[in-house]
Amino acid sequence: MTKRFHGITSILLVAVAIAIAAVATFRASWVLGVVYLALCAVSLLTIVYAYCAKCPCKEHCAHVLLGKAAMAFDRQPGPYTATEIGALILAGLLLIGLPQCWLWRYTGLFVAFWVLNAIAVTQIRIVVCPACDNTHCPLNPGR
């Protein structure tokens, strides 16, 4: 139960942080806001396909919704390729890095964005990761 609670809340915290980034981006330009949201959708799909769909734990994923989404792809568990890891890095940079220039203009939004993401990453690393059996994960300390 604890791992599911932290898995779900960590994803919700990241979603709120992304929404905050979208607000900052829309304040700069509605076109940039729409582009950012489209890139967020593509990035999320990339993460689910390149990472989650290859995870052997997707059926009992603590993040719940990501695991269910990953089951829609027929991918076998296995080691991640350099291309998949590169896609994950690019998706993360688009989600987290791209809105920084707009967030920086609004100190409150910038701080909220980073605090929410820091809490989410802490939850994932302290509770979710140790409960996960994905031996292929590059962040798995037991690899």
C-alpha positions as a Python dict, from the first residue, in 0.01 Angstrom:
ca = {
    (1, 'M'): (0, 0, 0),
    (2, 'T'): (278, 246, 88),
    (3, 'K'): (457, 201, -244),
    (4, 'R'): (130, 257, -436),
    (5, 'F'): (52, 569, -232),
    (6, 'H'): (396, 713, -304),
    (7, 'G'): (385, 598, -666),
    (8, 'I'): (52, 767, -729),
    (9, 'T'): (128, 1084, -533),
    (10, 'S'): (470, 1123, -697),
    (11, 'I'): (311, 1112, -1043),
    (12, 'L'): (41, 1358, -930),
    (13, 'L'): (309, 1594, -795),
    (14, 'V'): (495, 1583, -1127),
    (15, 'A'): (166, 1644, -1311),
    (16, 'V'): (98, 1952, -1095),
    (17, 'A'): (454, 2074, -1157),
    (18, 'I'): (404, 2032, -1533),
    (19, 'A'): (74, 2222, -1507),
    (20, 'I'): (259, 2503, -1328),
    (21, 'A'): (517, 2505, -1608),
    (22, 'A'): (234, 2519, -1862),
    (23, 'V'): (84, 2820, -1681),
    (24, 'A'): (418, 3002, -1698),
    (25, 'T'): (453, 2909, -2065),
    (26, 'F'): (100, 3025, -2149),
    (27, 'R'): (173, 3354, -1973),
    (28, 'A'): (457, 3407, -2220),
    (29, 'S'): (255, 3305, -2525),
    (30, 'W'): (-51, 3092, -2589),
    (31, 'V'): (126, 2939, -2889),
    (32, 'L'): (424, 2838, -2675),
    (33, 'G'): (182, 2699, -2417),
    (34, 'V'): (10, 2481, -2673),
    (35, 'V'): (346, 2365, -2813),
    (36, 'Y'): (468, 2283, -2461),
    (37, 'L'): (155, 2080, -2382),
    (38, 'A'): (190, 1892, -2712),
    (39, 'L'): (555, 1818, -2630),
    (40, 'C'): (446, 1700, -2283),
    (41, 'A'): (204, 1453, -2442),
    (42, 'V'): (474, 1324, -2680),
    (43, 'S'): (724, 1303, -2393),
    (44, 'L'): (484, 1108, -2173),
    (45, 'L'): (412, 866, -2455),
    (46, 'T'): (787, 831, -2516),
    (47, 'I'): (851, 752, -2149),
    (48, 'V'): (572, 495, -2136),
    (49, 'Y'): (684, 328, -2459),
    (50, 'A'): (1064, 341, -2416),
    (51, 'Y'): (1079, 271, -2043),
    (52, 'C'): (757, 155, -1881),
    (53, 'A'): (654, -87, -2157),
    (54, 'K'): (982, -280, -2115),
    (55, 'C'): (954, -297, -1736),
    (56, 'P'): (884, -645, -1599),
    (57, 'C'): (683, -486, -1316),
    (58, 'K'): (425, -301, -1526),
    (59, 'E'): (141, -529, -1409),
    (60, 'H'): (199, -429, -1046),
    (61, 'C'): (358, -88, -1098),
    (62, 'A'): (343, 146, -801),
    (63, 'H'): (270, 431, -1041),
    (64, 'V'): (-49, 240, -1137),
    (65, 'L'): (-162, 446, -1439),
    (66, 'L'): (178, 432, -1608),
    (67, 'G'): (184, 55, -1562),
    (68, 'K'): (-164, 21, -1711),
    (69, 'A'): (-69, 244, -2004),
    (70, 'A'): (249, 40, -2058),
    (71, 'M'): (47, -281, -2088),
    (72, 'A'): (-111, -138, -2405),
    (73, 'F'): (226, -184, -2577),
    (74, 'D'): (335, -537, -2652),
    (75, 'R'): (699, -505, -2548),
    (76, 'Q'): (901, -771, -2373),
    (77, 'P'): (1104, -688, -2062),
    (78, 'G'): (1474, -657, -2121),
    (79, 'P'): (1774, -429, -2100),
    (80, 'Y'): (1726, -74, -2222),
    (81, 'T'): (1909, 25, -2539),
    (82, 'A'): (2114, 342, -2580),
    (83, 'T'): (1837, 473, -2808),
    (84, 'E'): (1572, 416, -2539),
    (85, 'I'): (1784, 583, -2272),
    (86, 'G'): (1850, 874, -2510),
    (87, 'A'): (1475, 905, -2575),
    (88, 'L'): (1411, 911, -2200),
    (89, 'I'): (1670, 1184, -2148),
    (90, 'L'): (1525, 1391, -2432),
    (91, 'A'): (1170, 1345, -2300),
    (92, 'G'): (1283, 1450, -1952),
    (93, 'L'): (1461, 1756, -2087),
    (94, 'L'): (1149, 1859, -2275),
    (95, 'L'): (926, 1815, -1969),
    (96, 'I'): (1160, 1968, -1711),
    (97, 'G'): (1419, 2173, -1897),
    (98, 'L'): (1220, 2345, -2170),
    (99, 'P'): (993, 2555, -1946),
    (100, 'Q'): (1277, 2688, -1729),
    (101, 'C'): (1316, 3013, -1922),
    (102, 'W'): (946, 3092, -1867),
    (103, 'L'): (937, 2966, -1508),
    (104, 'W'): (1239, 3179, -1421),
    (105, 'R'): (1030, 3492, -1484),
    (106, 'Y'): (786, 3394, -1207),
    (107, 'T'): (976, 3318, -887),
    (108, 'G'): (679, 3160, -711),
    (109, 'L'): (603, 2926, -1001),
    (110, 'F'): (972, 2841, -1040),
    (111, 'V'): (1006, 2748, -672),
    (112, 'A'): (677, 2553, -668),
    (113, 'F'): (782, 2361, -982),
    (114, 'W'): (1113, 2253, -831),
    (115, 'V'): (978, 2178, -483),
    (116, 'L'): (705, 1953, -625),
    (117, 'N'): (952, 1772, -851),
    (118, 'A'): (1201, 1732, -565),
    (119, 'I'): (934, 1577, -341),
    (120, 'A'): (827, 1344, -623),
    (121, 'V'): (1183, 1230, -699),
    (122, 'T'): (1248, 1176, -328),
    (123, 'Q'): (935, 961, -297),
    (124, 'I'): (1031, 760, -602),
    (125, 'R'): (1392, 702, -497),
    (126, 'I'): (1319, 626, -130),
    (127, 'V'): (996, 423, -154),
    (128, 'V'): (906, 324, -510),
    (129, 'C'): (1248, 222, -650),
    (130, 'P'): (1343, -12, -363),
    (131, 'A'): (1008, -192, -402),
    (132, 'C'): (1055, -236, -778),
    (133, 'D'): (1195, -555, -931),
    (134, 'N'): (1309, -400, -1260),
    (135, 'T'): (1664, -532, -1270),
    (136, 'H'): (1713, -367, -1611),
    (137, 'C'): (1654, -17, -1479),
    (138, 'P'): (1966, 201, -1502),
    (139, 'L'): (1875, 353, -1163),
    (140, 'N'): (1832, 15, -989),
    (141, 'P'): (2110, -6, -729),
    (142, 'G'): (2104, -389, -745),
    (143, 'R'): (2191, -405, -1115),
}
